[in-house]
Amino acid sequence: AMMPSQGNRVPIGLLRVNVISGKNLPRMDIIGSSDPYVVLKLGTRVVQEVRTKHILNTLNPCWEEQFVFEVINATSTLRVEVWDHDLVGEDDMIGFFDIALKYLTHEETMT
């Protein structure tokens, strides 16, 4: 698993995130399908950010990737963004959601 760099702050724990798949994503391009990938962001002042590979031409991507974050602040929020990779121009955001770490318990799994 990939571990983003944190600066010099002391972690209070680890957050393991499994990015498994997406289903029935909205089409972002006029022609064809989407080339989706996921960006995970944790933290506010020091943001740890990772991204999955993009999967070509699908609205039902399967990433099967795992990431580990060092948690500095138990009140942090994990932002999950889904993007459509474009060869020309800017990538398009398909959508996002937030998960507040304070609602997770030790060793809890969220799907």
C-alpha positions as CSV (number, residue, x, y, z in Angstrom):
1,A,0.0,0.0,0.0
2,M,1.1,3.5,-0.7
3,M,1.7,5.9,2.3
4,P,1.7,9.6,1.6
5,S,4.2,11.8,3.4
6,Q,3.0,13.7,6.4
7,G,5.5,16.3,7.4
8,N,6.8,16.2,11.0
9,R,3.6,15.7,12.9
10,V,3.1,12.7,15.1
11,P,0.5,10.2,13.9
12,I,-2.2,8.9,16.3
13,G,-3.1,6.0,14.1
14,L,-3.5,4.6,10.6
15,L,-6.4,4.7,8.3
16,R,-6.5,1.9,5.7
17,V,-8.7,2.6,2.7
18,N,-9.6,0.0,0.1
19,V,-10.9,1.5,-3.2
20,I,-12.7,-1.4,-4.7
21,S,-15.1,-0.4,-7.5
22,G,-17.7,2.0,-8.8
23,K,-21.1,1.2,-10.2
24,N,-23.3,3.0,-12.8
25,L,-21.2,6.2,-12.8
26,P,-22.7,9.1,-14.8
27,R,-21.2,9.5,-18.3
28,M,-19.1,12.7,-18.4
29,D,-18.0,12.7,-22.1
30,I,-20.4,13.3,-25.0
31,I,-18.9,10.4,-27.0
32,G,-17.9,7.1,-25.4
33,S,-17.8,6.4,-21.7
34,S,-15.7,7.7,-18.8
35,D,-12.1,6.9,-17.7
36,P,-12.6,7.1,-14.0
37,Y,-10.1,7.3,-11.1
38,V,-10.4,8.1,-7.4
39,V,-8.6,10.8,-5.5
40,L,-8.4,10.4,-1.7
41,K,-7.6,13.4,0.5
42,L,-7.1,13.4,4.3
43,G,-6.4,16.5,6.4
44,T,-6.9,20.2,6.3
45,R,-3.6,22.1,6.9
46,V,-1.4,19.3,5.7
47,V,-3.3,17.4,3.1
48,Q,-2.3,13.8,2.3
49,E,-3.5,13.0,-1.3
50,V,-3.3,9.7,-3.3
51,R,-5.0,8.6,-6.5
52,T,-5.9,5.3,-8.1
53,K,-5.0,4.4,-11.7
54,H,-7.6,5.4,-14.2
55,I,-9.7,2.7,-15.9
56,L,-10.4,3.2,-19.6
57,N,-13.9,3.4,-21.0
58,T,-16.2,2.2,-18.3
59,L,-19.0,3.4,-16.0
60,N,-18.4,0.4,-13.7
61,P,-14.7,0.6,-12.8
62,C,-12.9,-2.0,-10.7
63,W,-9.8,-0.5,-9.0
64,E,-9.0,-2.9,-6.2
65,E,-6.3,-0.6,-4.7
66,Q,-5.4,-0.1,-1.0
67,F,-3.9,3.0,0.6
68,V,-2.8,3.7,4.1
69,F,-2.9,7.2,5.7
70,E,-1.2,8.3,8.9
71,V,-3.9,10.0,11.0
72,I,-2.7,13.1,12.7
73,N,-6.1,14.4,13.9
74,A,-9.0,12.3,14.9
75,T,-11.5,15.0,13.7
76,S,-10.1,14.9,10.2
77,T,-12.3,14.1,7.2
78,L,-11.5,11.8,4.3
79,R,-12.6,13.2,1.0
80,V,-13.3,10.7,-1.8
81,E,-13.4,12.2,-5.3
82,V,-14.2,10.4,-8.5
83,W,-12.8,11.9,-11.6
84,D,-13.0,11.3,-15.4
85,H,-9.5,11.3,-16.9
86,D,-9.4,13.2,-20.2
87,L,-6.5,13.2,-22.6
88,V,-7.3,16.7,-23.8
89,G,-8.2,19.5,-21.4
90,E,-9.1,19.3,-17.7
91,D,-10.3,16.1,-16.0
92,D,-14.0,16.3,-15.0
93,M,-15.2,15.6,-11.5
94,I,-17.9,12.9,-11.5
95,G,-18.7,13.3,-7.8
96,F,-17.4,13.3,-4.2
97,F,-18.3,12.5,-0.7
98,D,-16.8,13.0,2.8
99,I,-16.3,10.5,5.6
100,A,-15.7,12.1,9.1
101,L,-13.1,9.9,10.9
102,K,-14.8,10.6,14.2
103,Y,-17.7,8.3,13.1
104,L,-15.3,5.4,12.5
105,T,-14.4,3.1,15.4
106,H,-11.2,1.2,15.8
107,E,-10.9,-1.6,13.2
108,E,-14.3,-0.6,11.7
109,T,-15.0,-1.3,8.1
110,M,-17.2,1.0,5.9
111,T,-18.4,0.1,2.5
